[in-house]
């Protein structure tokens, strides 16, 4: 007798598990079971419905974990494959999951890898377009998955875009998030999603700016980003042109050659002060150097600047910088912001947070209701660390040794300003003010005690927001950053 097991949906693992338990409990072998999804026509040989059961079965965790993923595959034989493996496990093949050469295990592994690859493509290639609905803006995306992954991957997009209202439409299924709950519905057509929006030119310009012709590998590009996804990606319109231009651009790069090091890269007014510096300046300043000799904080900060200019033991990269970039702002500020290090624009201007990240920070402060003029801005490292390449200076992240070297300057600077709260922007700043490698995303929004005794509020660096890959993520990230600034101001 052939038993018919009907599942409510094509990727319903709880439904499959309940049916499989009933079949095992009834002693029905795999060759006596036919599987189908509700709505499909029953097979010619099915004679009776399969029994169901909720009684648990003792099987390896590895099987349960892999089966829950493999069931999302579009292979029509996936249900039978999984039941065949389950049957063998309960019949005594307890080490079956460890038999890497078993044909059924190989097939299971193939299904799992394909589903995971499809999920990765969905995470990477979904592009939201903003549309104006009757109840306000909404973000809509079109995606064509190879497998039944829509419901399983919905939580990823909820976590990533929790503050947005969005919908993802696929040929089989649609997923919608209203800011409070998920809803699933029937599939749709690509025509249901707008082809572009106002942010598309910016996204294309960003992709063009980061495209490296010297690293063009068409085969790897097509493998990682198959052509079926190109029509959904704004940047895909630029790919043929960029590929065609790559040989010429590489030849031009080779012809230009590497830029010769600047023999006198540091501004003369600072270089002279550095070269004529006294050699008796102590190299091991205490983090808690007393400022009693400078009862005037402004004078203390001025002396600290002069000391930084005249240090004879600066790191090697400091000699390549245009000038040191010290902090600026209000003494006695409620909030003191610490970033990582000056960037290209800060190095030229000699002021902190005047580049792209600084402009984003200014906008966030304005939305958070915090006046920049009433804060104090500085960095953990006081010189621009970079790698010269052509006409550009590529930012290099400071290492732990760089942060340790500048930490005494930062500690004395914080003590002189006397803020009510130190806001650490990013991992380097958090390491500099606490002396601990704390994970930023886990510490974010918390208040910890810094090395100087001041409370420290952790959040991301604004440059992190600039690196987010699409406009929707940037909007969500910026909103969360503004909320952090409000929270820091409220707790100070």
DRENMILUM-860691 format. One record per residue (C-alpha): chain; residue in one letter; residue number from 1; x, y, z. Coordinates in Angstrom, 1 decimal. Layout:
REM residues N
("A"; "A"; NUM; (X; Y; Z))
...
***
This chain:
REM residues 492
("A"; "X"; 1; (0.0; 0.0; 0.0))
("A"; "X"; 2; (1.3; 3.5; -0.9))
("A"; "X"; 3; (0.7; 6.2; 1.7))
("A"; "X"; 4; (0.2; 9.8; 0.5))
("A"; "X"; 5; (1.9; 12.4; 2.8))
("A"; "X"; 6; (0.7; 15.9; 2.0))
("A"; "X"; 7; (2.5; 19.0; 3.3))
("A"; "X"; 8; (0.9; 22.5; 3.7))
("A"; "X"; 9; (3.8; 24.2; 2.0))
("A"; "X"; 10; (6.9; 23.5; -0.2))
("A"; "X"; 11; (9.3; 24.3; 2.6))
("A"; "X"; 12; (7.2; 23.3; 5.7))
("A"; "X"; 13; (9.8; 21.5; 7.8))
("A"; "X"; 14; (7.5; 21.2; 10.9))
("A"; "X"; 15; (4.8; 19.7; 8.6))
("A"; "X"; 16; (7.3; 17.2; 7.1))
("A"; "X"; 17; (8.6; 16.3; 10.5))
("A"; "X"; 18; (5.1; 15.6; 11.9))
("A"; "X"; 19; (4.3; 13.4; 8.8))
("A"; "X"; 20; (7.7; 11.6; 9.0))
("A"; "X"; 21; (7.2; 10.8; 12.7))
("A"; "X"; 22; (3.8; 9.3; 12.0))
("A"; "X"; 23; (5.2; 7.2; 9.1))
("A"; "X"; 24; (8.1; 5.9; 11.2))
("A"; "X"; 25; (5.8; 5.1; 14.2))
("A"; "X"; 26; (3.6; 3.1; 11.8))
("A"; "X"; 27; (6.6; 1.3; 10.4))
("A"; "X"; 28; (6.0; 2.5; 6.8))
("A"; "X"; 29; (9.2; 2.2; 4.8))
("A"; "X"; 30; (10.4; 5.0; 2.3))
("A"; "X"; 31; (9.4; 3.0; -0.8))
("A"; "X"; 32; (5.7; 2.9; 0.5))
("A"; "X"; 33; (5.4; 6.7; 0.8))
("A"; "X"; 34; (4.5; 9.3; -1.8))
("A"; "X"; 35; (5.1; 13.0; -1.0))
("A"; "X"; 36; (3.2; 16.1; -2.3))
("A"; "X"; 37; (2.5; 19.7; -1.4))
("A"; "X"; 38; (-1.1; 20.8; -0.9))
("A"; "X"; 39; (-2.6; 21.8; -4.2))
("A"; "X"; 40; (-0.7; 19.4; -6.3))
("A"; "X"; 41; (-2.4; 16.4; -7.9))
("A"; "X"; 42; (-1.9; 13.1; -6.1))
("A"; "X"; 43; (0.1; 10.4; -7.7))
("A"; "X"; 44; (-1.4; 7.4; -9.5))
("A"; "X"; 45; (-0.5; 4.9; -6.9))
("A"; "X"; 46; (-1.4; 6.6; -3.6))
("A"; "X"; 47; (-4.0; 4.6; -1.7))
("A"; "X"; 48; (-4.2; 6.0; 1.8))
("A"; "X"; 49; (-3.3; 9.2; 3.7))
("A"; "X"; 50; (-0.1; 9.0; 5.7))
("A"; "X"; 51; (-0.5; 8.9; 9.5))
("A"; "X"; 52; (0.9; 11.9; 11.5))
("A"; "X"; 53; (2.5; 11.9; 15.0))
("A"; "X"; 54; (4.0; 14.4; 17.4))
("A"; "X"; 55; (6.0; 11.8; 19.3))
("A"; "X"; 56; (9.7; 12.8; 19.2))
("A"; "X"; 57; (12.4; 10.7; 17.6))
("A"; "X"; 58; (16.0; 10.4; 18.8))
("A"; "X"; 59; (18.1; 11.5; 15.8))
("A"; "X"; 60; (21.4; 13.4; 15.5))
("A"; "X"; 61; (21.2; 17.1; 15.7))
("A"; "X"; 62; (23.2; 17.4; 12.4))
("A"; "X"; 63; (20.4; 15.7; 10.5))
("A"; "X"; 64; (17.7; 18.0; 11.9))
("A"; "X"; 65; (19.7; 21.1; 11.1))
("A"; "X"; 66; (20.6; 20.0; 7.6))
("A"; "X"; 67; (17.1; 18.7; 6.8))
("A"; "X"; 68; (15.5; 22.0; 7.8))
("A"; "X"; 69; (17.7; 23.7; 5.2))
("A"; "X"; 70; (17.5; 21.0; 2.5))
("A"; "X"; 71; (13.7; 21.0; 2.5))
("A"; "X"; 72; (13.8; 24.6; 1.0))
("A"; "X"; 73; (15.4; 23.2; -2.2))
("A"; "X"; 74; (13.3; 23.0; -5.3))
("A"; "X"; 75; (14.2; 19.4; -6.0))
("A"; "X"; 76; (10.9; 17.4; -6.1))
("A"; "X"; 77; (12.6; 14.4; -4.5))
("A"; "X"; 78; (13.8; 16.3; -1.4))
("A"; "X"; 79; (11.0; 15.0; 0.9))
("A"; "X"; 80; (11.7; 11.4; -0.1))
("A"; "X"; 81; (15.5; 11.9; 0.3))
("A"; "X"; 82; (15.0; 13.2; 3.9))
("A"; "X"; 83; (12.6; 10.5; 4.9))
("A"; "X"; 84; (15.0; 7.8; 3.5))
("A"; "X"; 85; (17.8; 9.2; 5.6))
("A"; "X"; 86; (15.5; 9.4; 8.7))
("A"; "X"; 87; (14.4; 5.8; 8.2))
("A"; "X"; 88; (18.0; 4.6; 8.1))
("A"; "X"; 89; (18.8; 6.5; 11.2))
("A"; "X"; 90; (16.0; 5.1; 13.3))
("A"; "X"; 91; (16.7; 1.6; 11.9))
("A"; "X"; 92; (20.1; 1.7; 13.6))
("A"; "X"; 93; (22.6; 3.5; 11.2))
("A"; "X"; 94; (23.5; 5.9; 14.0))
("A"; "X"; 95; (26.7; 7.1; 12.3))
("A"; "X"; 96; (25.1; 7.7; 8.9))
("A"; "X"; 97; (25.6; 11.5; 9.1))
("A"; "X"; 98; (29.4; 10.9; 9.4))
("A"; "X"; 99; (29.6; 8.8; 6.2))
("A"; "X"; 100; (30.7; 11.5; 3.8))
("A"; "X"; 101; (30.9; 9.1; 0.9))
("A"; "X"; 102; (27.3; 7.8; 1.2))
("A"; "X"; 103; (25.3; 8.8; -1.9))
("A"; "X"; 104; (22.4; 10.0; 0.1))
("A"; "X"; 105; (24.6; 12.1; 2.4))
("A"; "X"; 106; (26.4; 13.6; -0.7))
("A"; "X"; 107; (23.0; 14.5; -2.1))
("A"; "X"; 108; (21.9; 16.1; 1.1))
("A"; "X"; 109; (25.0; 18.1; 1.3))
("A"; "X"; 110; (24.5; 19.3; -2.3))
("A"; "X"; 111; (21.0; 20.5; -1.5))
("A"; "X"; 112; (22.1; 22.3; 1.6))
("A"; "X"; 113; (24.9; 24.1; -0.2))
("A"; "X"; 114; (22.6; 25.2; -3.0))
("A"; "X"; 115; (20.0; 26.6; -0.6))
("A"; "X"; 116; (22.7; 28.5; 1.4))
("A"; "X"; 117; (24.1; 29.9; -1.9))
("A"; "X"; 118; (20.7; 31.0; -2.9))
("A"; "X"; 119; (20.2; 32.7; 0.4))
("A"; "X"; 120; (23.5; 34.5; 0.1))
("A"; "X"; 121; (22.5; 35.8; -3.4))
("A"; "X"; 122; (19.2; 37.1; -1.9))
("A"; "X"; 123; (21.1; 38.9; 0.9))
("A"; "X"; 124; (23.5; 40.4; -1.6))
("A"; "X"; 125; (21.3; 41.2; -4.6))
("A"; "X"; 126; (18.1; 42.5; -3.3))
("A"; "X"; 127; (17.8; 46.2; -4.2))
("A"; "X"; 128; (14.9; 48.2; -2.7))
("A"; "X"; 129; (13.3; 51.0; -4.6))
("A"; "X"; 130; (11.3; 53.7; -2.8))
("A"; "X"; 131; (7.7; 54.1; -3.8))
("A"; "X"; 132; (5.1; 56.5; -2.4))
("A"; "X"; 133; (2.1; 54.7; -1.0))
("A"; "X"; 134; (-1.1; 56.3; 0.4))
("A"; "X"; 135; (0.2; 55.8; 3.9))
("A"; "X"; 136; (3.7; 57.1; 3.2))
("A"; "X"; 137; (6.9; 55.8; 1.6))
("A"; "X"; 138; (7.6; 52.1; 1.2))
("A"; "X"; 139; (10.6; 50.2; -0.2))
("A"; "X"; 140; (9.9; 47.4; -2.7))
("A"; "X"; 141; (12.3; 44.9; -4.3))
("A"; "X"; 142; (12.1; 42.1; -6.9))
("A"; "X"; 143; (14.1; 38.9; -6.5))
("A"; "X"; 144; (14.0; 35.5; -8.3))
("A"; "X"; 145; (15.2; 32.8; -6.0))
("A"; "X"; 146; (16.0; 29.3; -7.3))
("A"; "X"; 147; (14.6; 27.7; -4.1))
("A"; "X"; 148; (11.9; 28.1; -1.5))
("A"; "X"; 149; (13.8; 30.5; 0.7))
("A"; "X"; 150; (11.5; 33.5; 1.0))
("A"; "X"; 151; (10.1; 32.8; 4.5))
("A"; "X"; 152; (13.3; 31.5; 5.9))
("A"; "X"; 153; (15.3; 34.6; 4.9))
("A"; "X"; 154; (12.6; 37.2; 5.8))
("A"; "X"; 155; (14.1; 37.6; 9.4))
("A"; "X"; 156; (17.4; 38.6; 7.9))
("A"; "X"; 157; (15.7; 41.6; 6.2))
("A"; "X"; 158; (13.7; 42.4; 9.3))
("A"; "X"; 159; (16.9; 42.7; 11.3))
("A"; "X"; 160; (18.7; 44.7; 8.6))
("A"; "X"; 161; (15.8; 47.0; 7.8))
("A"; "X"; 162; (13.7; 47.1; 10.9))
("A"; "X"; 163; (13.0; 50.8; 10.7))
("A"; "X"; 164; (11.7; 50.7; 7.1))
("A"; "X"; 165; (8.5; 49.5; 5.6))
("A"; "X"; 166; (9.4; 47.1; 2.8))
("A"; "X"; 167; (8.2; 44.3; 0.5))
("A"; "X"; 168; (10.1; 41.7; -1.4))
("A"; "X"; 169; (8.2; 40.2; -4.4))
("A"; "X"; 170; (9.3; 36.9; -6.0))
("A"; "X"; 171; (7.5; 34.8; -8.6))
("A"; "X"; 172; (6.3; 32.4; -5.9))
("A"; "X"; 173; (5.9; 34.4; -2.8))
("A"; "X"; 174; (5.9; 37.9; -1.4))
("A"; "X"; 175; (7.1; 39.1; 2.0))
("A"; "X"; 176; (6.1; 42.4; 3.6))
("A"; "X"; 177; (7.2; 44.2; 6.8))
("A"; "X"; 178; (5.1; 47.1; 8.2))
("A"; "X"; 179; (7.5; 47.9; 11.0))
("A"; "X"; 180; (5.7; 45.6; 13.4))
("A"; "X"; 181; (4.9; 42.3; 11.8))
("A"; "X"; 182; (5.7; 40.1; 8.8))
("A"; "X"; 183; (3.1; 39.1; 6.3))
("A"; "X"; 184; (3.4; 36.6; 3.5))
("A"; "X"; 185; (1.3; 36.5; 0.3))
("A"; "X"; 186; (1.2; 35.1; -3.3))
("A"; "X"; 187; (4.0; 35.9; -5.7))
("A"; "X"; 188; (4.0; 38.6; -8.3))
("A"; "X"; 189; (5.7; 40.0; -11.4))
("A"; "X"; 190; (8.8; 42.0; -12.0))
("A"; "X"; 191; (6.5; 44.7; -13.4))
("A"; "X"; 192; (5.0; 45.2; -9.9))
("A"; "X"; 193; (8.3; 46.7; -8.8))
("A"; "X"; 194; (9.5; 50.2; -10.1))
("A"; "X"; 195; (12.6; 50.0; -12.3))
("A"; "X"; 196; (14.5; 52.7; -10.4))
("A"; "X"; 197; (14.2; 55.6; -8.0))
("A"; "X"; 198; (16.0; 58.8; -7.2))
("A"; "X"; 199; (18.8; 57.0; -5.4))
("A"; "X"; 200; (19.7; 54.9; -8.4))
("A"; "X"; 201; (22.2; 57.3; -10.0))
("A"; "X"; 202; (24.0; 57.7; -6.7))
("A"; "X"; 203; (24.3; 53.9; -6.3))
("A"; "X"; 204; (25.7; 53.6; -9.9))
("A"; "X"; 205; (28.1; 56.4; -9.2))
("A"; "X"; 206; (29.3; 54.7; -6.1))
("A"; "X"; 207; (29.9; 51.4; -7.9))
("A"; "X"; 208; (31.9; 53.1; -10.6))
("A"; "X"; 209; (34.0; 54.9; -8.1))
("A"; "X"; 210; (35.1; 51.6; -6.3))
("A"; "X"; 211; (35.5; 49.5; -9.5))
("A"; "X"; 212; (39.2; 48.4; -9.7))
("A"; "X"; 213; (40.1; 47.6; -13.4))
("A"; "X"; 214; (43.3; 46.0; -12.3))
("A"; "X"; 215; (41.4; 43.3; -10.4))
("A"; "X"; 216; (38.8; 42.5; -13.1))
("A"; "X"; 217; (38.1; 38.8; -13.3))
("A"; "X"; 218; (35.0; 38.3; -15.5))
("A"; "X"; 219; (34.8; 34.6; -14.8))
("A"; "X"; 220; (34.7; 35.1; -11.0))
("A"; "X"; 221; (32.3; 38.0; -11.4))
("A"; "X"; 222; (29.8; 35.9; -13.4))
("A"; "X"; 223; (30.1; 33.1; -10.9))
("A"; "X"; 224; (29.5; 35.3; -7.9))
("A"; "X"; 225; (26.9; 37.6; -9.7))
("A"; "X"; 226; (25.1; 35.5; -12.4))
("A"; "X"; 227; (23.5; 37.4; -15.2))
("A"; "X"; 228; (20.0; 36.5; -14.0))
("A"; "X"; 229; (20.5; 39.1; -11.2))
("A"; "X"; 230; (21.9; 41.9; -13.4))
("A"; "X"; 231; (18.6; 43.4; -14.4))
("A"; "X"; 232; (17.7; 43.9; -10.7))
("A"; "X"; 233; (21.0; 45.7; -9.9))
("A"; "X"; 234; (21.4; 49.4; -10.6))
("A"; "X"; 235; (25.2; 49.0; -11.0))
("A"; "X"; 236; (24.7; 46.3; -13.7))
("A"; "X"; 237; (24.1; 49.0; -16.3))
("A"; "X"; 238; (27.7; 50.2; -15.8))
("A"; "X"; 239; (29.4; 46.8; -15.9))
("A"; "X"; 240; (29.8; 46.3; -19.7))
("A"; "X"; 241; (31.3; 49.8; -20.1))
("A"; "X"; 242; (33.7; 49.3; -17.1))
("A"; "X"; 243; (34.8; 45.9; -18.4))
("A"; "X"; 244; (35.4; 47.4; -21.9))
("A"; "X"; 245; (37.4; 50.3; -20.5))
("A"; "X"; 246; (39.5; 48.1; -18.0))
("A"; "X"; 247; (42.4; 47.3; -20.3))
("A"; "X"; 248; (42.9; 50.9; -21.2))
("A"; "X"; 249; (42.7; 52.1; -17.6))
("A"; "X"; 250; (45.2; 49.4; -16.5))
("A"; "X"; 251; (47.6; 50.4; -19.2))
("A"; "X"; 252; (47.3; 54.0; -18.0))
("A"; "X"; 253; (48.0; 53.0; -14.4))
("A"; "X"; 254; (51.1; 51.1; -15.5))
("A"; "X"; 255; (52.3; 54.0; -17.6))
("A"; "X"; 256; (51.9; 56.5; -14.7))
("A"; "X"; 257; (53.9; 54.2; -12.3))
("A"; "X"; 258; (54.0; 54.6; -8.6))
("A"; "X"; 259; (54.2; 58.1; -7.1))
("A"; "X"; 260; (57.6; 59.1; -5.8))
("A"; "X"; 261; (57.6; 59.8; -2.0))
("A"; "X"; 262; (57.4; 63.4; -1.1))
("A"; "X"; 263; (60.9; 64.3; 0.2))
("A"; "X"; 264; (59.4; 66.9; 2.5))
("A"; "X"; 265; (55.8; 65.9; 3.2))
("A"; "X"; 266; (55.2; 67.6; 6.4))
("A"; "X"; 267; (54.4; 71.4; 6.4))
("A"; "X"; 268; (57.7; 73.3; 7.0))
("A"; "X"; 269; (56.3; 75.2; 10.0))
("A"; "X"; 270; (55.6; 71.9; 11.8))
("A"; "X"; 271; (58.7; 70.0; 10.5))
("A"; "X"; 272; (61.1; 72.7; 11.7))
("A"; "X"; 273; (59.5; 72.6; 15.2))
("A"; "X"; 274; (59.8; 68.8; 15.2))
("A"; "X"; 275; (63.5; 68.7; 14.1))
("A"; "X"; 276; (64.5; 71.3; 16.6))
("A"; "X"; 277; (62.7; 69.7; 19.5))
("A"; "X"; 278; (64.5; 69.1; 22.7))
("A"; "X"; 279; (65.5; 65.5; 23.3))
("A"; "X"; 280; (64.7; 65.5; 27.0))
("A"; "X"; 281; (60.9; 65.1; 26.6))
("A"; "X"; 282; (59.8; 62.0; 28.5))
("A"; "X"; 283; (58.4; 59.2; 26.3))
("A"; "X"; 284; (56.3; 57.5; 29.0))
("A"; "X"; 285; (53.8; 60.1; 30.0))
("A"; "X"; 286; (51.3; 58.7; 32.5))
("A"; "X"; 287; (47.7; 58.5; 31.5))
("A"; "X"; 288; (46.8; 60.5; 34.6))
("A"; "X"; 289; (49.5; 63.2; 34.3))
("A"; "X"; 290; (48.3; 66.0; 36.7))
("A"; "X"; 291; (47.3; 69.3; 35.1))
("A"; "X"; 292; (47.9; 71.3; 38.3))
("A"; "X"; 293; (50.6; 73.3; 36.6))
("A"; "X"; 294; (47.9; 74.5; 34.2))
("A"; "X"; 295; (44.9; 75.6; 36.1))
("A"; "X"; 296; (43.6; 77.2; 32.9))
("A"; "X"; 297; (42.3; 74.3; 30.7))
("A"; "X"; 298; (42.8; 76.4; 27.6))
("A"; "X"; 299; (46.4; 76.8; 28.5))
("A"; "X"; 300; (46.7; 73.1; 29.2))
("A"; "X"; 301; (45.4; 72.2; 25.8))
("A"; "X"; 302; (47.7; 74.7; 24.1))
("A"; "X"; 303; (50.7; 73.3; 25.9))
("A"; "X"; 304; (49.6; 69.8; 24.9))
("A"; "X"; 305; (49.4; 70.8; 21.3))
("A"; "X"; 306; (52.9; 72.3; 21.5))
("A"; "X"; 307; (54.3; 69.1; 23.1))
("A"; "X"; 308; (52.8; 67.0; 20.3))
("A"; "X"; 309; (54.5; 69.3; 17.7))
("A"; "X"; 310; (57.9; 68.9; 19.4))
("A"; "X"; 311; (57.9; 65.2; 20.2))
("A"; "X"; 312; (61.1; 63.5; 18.9))
("A"; "X"; 313; (59.7; 60.0; 19.0))
("A"; "X"; 314; (56.6; 60.3; 16.8))
("A"; "X"; 315; (55.6; 57.1; 14.8))
("A"; "X"; 316; (57.1; 56.9; 11.3))
("A"; "X"; 317; (53.8; 57.6; 9.6))
("A"; "X"; 318; (53.5; 61.0; 11.4))
("A"; "X"; 319; (56.4; 62.3; 9.3))
("A"; "X"; 320; (54.4; 61.8; 6.1))
("A"; "X"; 321; (51.4; 63.7; 7.4))
("A"; "X"; 322; (50.9; 67.3; 6.6))
("A"; "X"; 323; (50.4; 68.3; 10.2))
("A"; "X"; 324; (49.1; 66.9; 13.5))
("A"; "X"; 325; (45.3; 67.3; 13.9))
("A"; "X"; 326; (44.5; 68.2; 17.5))
("A"; "X"; 327; (41.0; 68.4; 18.9))
("A"; "X"; 328; (38.7; 71.4; 18.9))
("A"; "X"; 329; (35.6; 72.6; 20.6))
("A"; "X"; 330; (34.2; 73.9; 23.9))
("A"; "X"; 331; (36.1; 73.4; 27.1))
("A"; "X"; 332; (33.8; 71.9; 29.7))
("A"; "X"; 333; (31.6; 70.5; 26.8))
("A"; "X"; 334; (28.8; 68.1; 27.8))
("A"; "X"; 335; (29.9; 65.6; 25.1))
("A"; "X"; 336; (33.4; 64.9; 23.9))
("A"; "X"; 337; (33.6; 62.9; 20.7))
("A"; "X"; 338; (36.6; 60.6; 20.0))
("A"; "X"; 339; (37.1; 59.2; 16.5))
("A"; "X"; 340; (39.8; 57.0; 15.0))
("A"; "X"; 341; (42.3; 59.3; 13.3))
("A"; "X"; 342; (42.3; 62.3; 10.8))
("A"; "X"; 343; (41.5; 61.5; 7.2))
("A"; "X"; 344; (42.8; 63.1; 4.0))
("A"; "X"; 345; (40.7; 66.3; 4.3))
("A"; "X"; 346; (41.4; 66.6; 8.1))
("A"; "X"; 347; (45.1; 66.3; 7.5))
("A"; "X"; 348; (45.1; 69.1; 5.0))
("A"; "X"; 349; (42.8; 71.4; 7.0))
("A"; "X"; 350; (44.3; 70.6; 10.4))
("A"; "X"; 351; (40.9; 70.2; 11.9))
("A"; "X"; 352; (39.0; 67.1; 13.1))
("A"; "X"; 353; (35.8; 65.8; 11.4))
("A"; "X"; 354; (35.7; 68.1; 8.3))
("A"; "X"; 355; (35.7; 65.3; 5.7))
("A"; "X"; 356; (32.8; 63.0; 4.5))
("A"; "X"; 357; (32.4; 61.3; 7.9))
("A"; "X"; 358; (32.5; 64.7; 9.6))
("A"; "X"; 359; (29.8; 66.1; 7.4))
("A"; "X"; 360; (27.7; 63.1; 8.1))
("A"; "X"; 361; (28.3; 63.5; 11.8))
("A"; "X"; 362; (27.3; 67.2; 11.6))
("A"; "X"; 363; (24.0; 66.2; 9.9))
("A"; "X"; 364; (23.3; 63.5; 12.6))
("A"; "X"; 365; (24.1; 66.0; 15.4))
("A"; "X"; 366; (21.7; 68.5; 13.9))
("A"; "X"; 367; (18.9; 65.9; 13.7))
("A"; "X"; 368; (19.7; 64.7; 17.3))
("A"; "X"; 369; (19.4; 68.3; 18.5))
("A"; "X"; 370; (23.0; 68.5; 19.6))
("A"; "X"; 371; (25.0; 71.7; 18.6))
("A"; "X"; 372; (28.4; 70.8; 17.4))
("A"; "X"; 373; (29.8; 74.2; 18.7))
("A"; "X"; 374; (28.9; 73.0; 22.2))
("A"; "X"; 375; (30.8; 69.7; 21.9))
("A"; "X"; 376; (34.5; 68.9; 21.7))
("A"; "X"; 377; (35.8; 66.8; 18.8))
("A"; "X"; 378; (39.1; 64.9; 18.7))
("A"; "X"; 379; (40.7; 61.6; 17.5))
("A"; "X"; 380; (42.5; 58.7; 19.2))
("A"; "X"; 381; (45.4; 59.1; 16.8))
("A"; "X"; 382; (46.6; 62.6; 15.9))
("A"; "X"; 383; (48.3; 62.1; 12.6))
("A"; "X"; 384; (46.9; 60.8; 9.2))
("A"; "X"; 385; (48.2; 57.2; 8.6))
("A"; "X"; 386; (48.0; 56.4; 4.9))
("A"; "X"; 387; (49.6; 54.5; 2.0))
("A"; "X"; 388; (50.5; 56.7; -1.0))
("A"; "X"; 389; (49.2; 55.3; -4.3))
("A"; "X"; 390; (49.2; 57.3; -7.4))
("A"; "X"; 391; (47.7; 60.7; -6.7))
("A"; "X"; 392; (45.6; 59.3; -3.8))
("A"; "X"; 393; (46.4; 58.7; -0.2))
("A"; "X"; 394; (44.7; 55.5; 1.0))
("A"; "X"; 395; (43.7; 55.4; 4.6))
("A"; "X"; 396; (45.4; 52.9; 6.9))
("A"; "X"; 397; (43.7; 51.9; 10.1))
("A"; "X"; 398; (45.9; 52.5; 13.2))
("A"; "X"; 399; (47.1; 49.5; 15.0))
("A"; "X"; 400; (47.1; 48.9; 18.7))
("A"; "X"; 401; (50.6; 50.3; 19.0))
("A"; "X"; 402; (49.6; 53.5; 17.4))
("A"; "X"; 403; (46.7; 53.9; 19.7))
("A"; "X"; 404; (48.9; 53.1; 22.7))
("A"; "X"; 405; (51.4; 55.8; 21.7))
("A"; "X"; 406; (48.8; 58.6; 21.4))
("A"; "X"; 407; (46.7; 57.5; 24.4))
("A"; "X"; 408; (48.5; 59.7; 26.9))
("A"; "X"; 409; (47.8; 62.8; 24.8))
("A"; "X"; 410; (44.2; 61.8; 24.5))
("A"; "X"; 411; (43.8; 61.1; 28.2))
("A"; "X"; 412; (45.3; 64.5; 29.1))
("A"; "X"; 413; (43.1; 66.2; 26.5))
("A"; "X"; 414; (40.0; 64.6; 27.9))
("A"; "X"; 415; (41.0; 65.6; 31.4))
("A"; "X"; 416; (41.6; 69.2; 30.4))
("A"; "X"; 417; (38.2; 69.5; 28.6))
("A"; "X"; 418; (36.3; 67.8; 31.4))
("A"; "X"; 419; (33.3; 66.5; 29.5))
("A"; "X"; 420; (30.3; 64.9; 31.2))
("A"; "X"; 421; (30.3; 62.1; 28.7))
("A"; "X"; 422; (32.9; 60.7; 26.2))
("A"; "X"; 423; (31.4; 59.3; 23.0))
("A"; "X"; 424; (33.6; 56.7; 21.4))
("A"; "X"; 425; (33.0; 56.5; 17.7))
("A"; "X"; 426; (34.1; 53.1; 16.5))
("A"; "X"; 427; (36.4; 50.3; 17.7))
("A"; "X"; 428; (39.7; 52.3; 17.7))
("A"; "X"; 429; (38.2; 55.1; 19.8))
("A"; "X"; 430; (36.7; 52.6; 22.2))
("A"; "X"; 431; (40.0; 50.8; 22.6))
("A"; "X"; 432; (41.8; 54.2; 23.1))
("A"; "X"; 433; (39.5; 55.4; 25.9))
("A"; "X"; 434; (38.9; 52.1; 27.7))
("A"; "X"; 435; (42.1; 50.2; 27.1))
("A"; "X"; 436; (39.9; 47.1; 26.2))
("A"; "X"; 437; (39.0; 45.5; 22.9))
("A"; "X"; 438; (35.3; 45.8; 23.2))
("A"; "X"; 439; (33.0; 44.8; 20.3))
("A"; "X"; 440; (31.4; 48.0; 19.1))
("A"; "X"; 441; (28.1; 46.5; 18.0))
("A"; "X"; 442; (27.6; 44.6; 21.3))
("A"; "X"; 443; (28.7; 47.6; 23.4))
("A"; "X"; 444; (26.8; 50.1; 21.4))
("A"; "X"; 445; (24.4; 52.2; 23.4))
("A"; "X"; 446; (26.0; 51.2; 26.7))
("A"; "X"; 447; (27.9; 53.4; 29.1))
("A"; "X"; 448; (31.3; 52.0; 30.4))
("A"; "X"; 449; (34.0; 53.7; 32.5))
("A"; "X"; 450; (37.0; 55.0; 30.6))
("A"; "X"; 451; (40.7; 55.0; 31.7))
("A"; "X"; 452; (40.4; 58.7; 32.8))
("A"; "X"; 453; (37.4; 57.9; 34.9))
("A"; "X"; 454; (34.9; 59.6; 32.6))
("A"; "X"; 455; (31.8; 57.7; 31.4))
("A"; "X"; 456; (32.1; 56.4; 27.9))
("A"; "X"; 457; (29.2; 55.9; 25.5))
("A"; "X"; 458; (29.9; 53.6; 22.6))
("A"; "X"; 459; (28.6; 53.9; 19.1))
("A"; "X"; 460; (29.7; 53.4; 15.5))
("A"; "X"; 461; (32.0; 55.7; 13.5))
("A"; "X"; 462; (30.1; 57.7; 10.9))
("A"; "X"; 463; (32.5; 56.3; 8.2))
("A"; "X"; 464; (30.8; 52.9; 8.9))
("A"; "X"; 465; (27.6; 54.4; 7.7))
("A"; "X"; 466; (29.2; 55.6; 4.5))
("A"; "X"; 467; (30.4; 52.0; 3.7))
("A"; "X"; 468; (27.0; 50.4; 4.0))
("A"; "X"; 469; (26.2; 48.9; 0.6))
("A"; "X"; 470; (22.8; 50.3; -0.4))
("A"; "X"; 471; (20.6; 53.4; 0.3))
("A"; "X"; 472; (18.1; 51.5; 2.4))
("A"; "X"; 473; (20.8; 50.2; 4.8))
("A"; "X"; 474; (22.3; 53.7; 4.9))
("A"; "X"; 475; (19.0; 55.2; 5.9))
("A"; "X"; 476; (18.4; 52.7; 8.6))
("A"; "X"; 477; (22.0; 53.0; 9.9))
("A"; "X"; 478; (21.8; 56.8; 9.9))
("A"; "X"; 479; (18.5; 56.7; 11.9))
("A"; "X"; 480; (20.1; 54.4; 14.5))
("A"; "X"; 481; (23.2; 56.6; 14.7))
("A"; "X"; 482; (21.0; 59.7; 15.4))
("A"; "X"; 483; (19.2; 57.7; 18.1))
("A"; "X"; 484; (22.6; 56.9; 19.7))
("A"; "X"; 485; (23.5; 60.6; 19.7))
("A"; "X"; 486; (20.2; 61.5; 21.4))
("A"; "X"; 487; (20.8; 58.8; 24.0))
("A"; "X"; 488; (24.3; 59.9; 24.7))
("A"; "X"; 489; (23.1; 63.5; 25.1))
("A"; "X"; 490; (20.3; 62.3; 27.4))
("A"; "X"; 491; (22.6; 60.2; 29.6))
("A"; "X"; 492; (25.3; 62.9; 29.9))
***
